[in-house]
Amino acid sequence: MVEAHVAASTIGLLPALAFSGSTVAPYVLGKSQISVHSSGATLYGAGSAGSRVARFAISASAGAMLDLSSLTISAKVHNLEAAQEGGATTNQVQFLSPSLSGLIESARITIGGVEVSSCDYVGRTEHLMGIMQSDDVRRSDYASGFGLATDSQKHGKYTTKPILGGASRDVVWQPRCLGILAMPSYLPVSMVPGAQMTLEITWVSDPKICCNSTAGTHKFNWNVSNLVVNVDVISVESSFLSSLSSHMFAGNSLQMQYQNYHTSYHTLLASAIQLTHSRAASRLNTVLVTLATTDTATQKAANTLYIPSSQDLKARITIGEKRFPATEDTQGLSLFYRRLMQSMQDRPPNISREQFETDSFIAAFDLESAPNIQHSGVSTNNAPLSLFMEGIHTGAPGAAGSDNTTPTAVFLHIAYDTLLEVTARGVVVGV
C-alpha cells in the first residue's frame, strides 16, 4: 500500500538541491514614501470642534504605483479642556479605541470616480477586526495610537492612555475595514482616470460616543489636526509600463482582487429575529454577527460586542436552499467560540473565553468551501442571505425574570470577494 502510494507521488526538488538563480525583479527601480495632506479644513472633529469630512487626493509621479497595504493615517489629537495644576486629572480625555478608528463614523475610497471600498460604523468594525488580530498586533495598534495604559496588562483587556487637559498626542492608524488597502497588487494610479485615488473619512457627530464619559473624571472635548496620509510608492521601468499600456489599449484589463467588508445595523425588537441581508455578492466568504446594548460611560458600540450572561442563544443563516450549519443551529457559547476559532484558521484572535462571554461575543459563519484557494465562497446574487437567531435575551429590562441587559441592536458584518478592473475606458468593480 505504502509502496503504491510512493510510486504515485509527485517528485519534488529539495530546496538544498535547488542550484537555480535567485528570484529578482529588475523592473522595480525603487520605493519612496509620500505624504498627502487633507484638502480643505485644518481642524476636524464633532460639532463645532472642526470639519466633519476630510478628503485626500492621493496621486504619484507618472508611471509610479501605490502600495496600498502600507497606507496609514497620522494626526495630532488635542484635548481642548483647560490644563490643570497639582497633578489633577479631572479634565482628561480617554478614547475607547486604540487609535483614530473610534473617532470616525464612515470612510470610503474612490478610484477614477468609482467607489471601490467603503465602510459604515467604522469604530465598531475596526474594533471587531482589531480583536481578531494576535496579541502582539493589537498591542502595536495601541503603541502607535493613543498608547496603552500602564495598568492595562490583562490579556486582551486593554485601555488607552488618557490625554490630560490642554495636551495633545500624535497617533497613527492603519485602516483594516477598507478592503482595498489589504490588496496584494500594486495600484497603477497613473493609469486610472484622473490619475488619483480619493480617500474620504467622516468624523463622528457626537464627541461622547468614542470616549470614556464617566462623570466628574473624564471629558470628551477634543479635535484633530495635522491629518496626513502616508503611503509607499513603487517606481518601475518605463518599458514595463509601456507593456501594461499596450495591454490595456488592446482592449484588455488589469485585474486586481481583494476582500471587501460591509457592516449593517438592525434594530432588535424581540428575543427571536429573522433578518434578510439584501446586499448581493458573487462570493460571500464570512458572516460575523454581533450584538449591542445601550451605551454606558465605558461600554459603547465602539468597544463592546455584547451578549447577556443569562441566555440560550441559537443562530443559523440560510442562502437559498443552503443552511449553515447544515443540520442543527449553532447553540452554546463553547460552540460559538470554537466556530470563531475555526473561521480564523491560523490567526488566533486576541479574545479570551472570559471576554467572549462578556464584551467580545462574535457569532461566526465561515462560508468558504476551501479557504486556501480563491473564490470558494457562496453566491448571494440569486438568493439573499437570511439570519435566524433565538434566545437573544430573557425579557424586557426590569420585567420578572429579565437579565436587565437586553441588547438593542444587531450588527451584521460580511466579507466578500471583489474584482477591480482597470481598463482603457475606466475602472470597473465587480462583486
Order of alpha helices (4+ residues) and beta strands (2+ residues): alpha-beta-beta-beta-beta-beta-beta-alpha-alpha-beta-beta-beta-beta-alpha-beta-beta-beta-beta-beta-beta-alpha-alpha-beta-beta-beta-beta
